[in-house]
């Protein structure tokens, strides 16, 4: 994946527009939810899409728990 950067601006309501190239890359459509986290270097947005949910389910299927 190539590293690309863009600058966005927050509105008075704290909203911002995610650039189209980012929305396409991550399958973000109208109504897509995202998890927001505070990390050491800033804010991390993780879109909750069918693809990310499927990837998480696959990772959980492959994990085992030991008692």
Secondary structure, 3 states (H helix, E strand, C coil): CCCCCCCCCCCCCCCCCCCHHHHHHHCCCCCCEEEEEEECCEEEEEEECHHHHHHHHHHHHCCCCCC
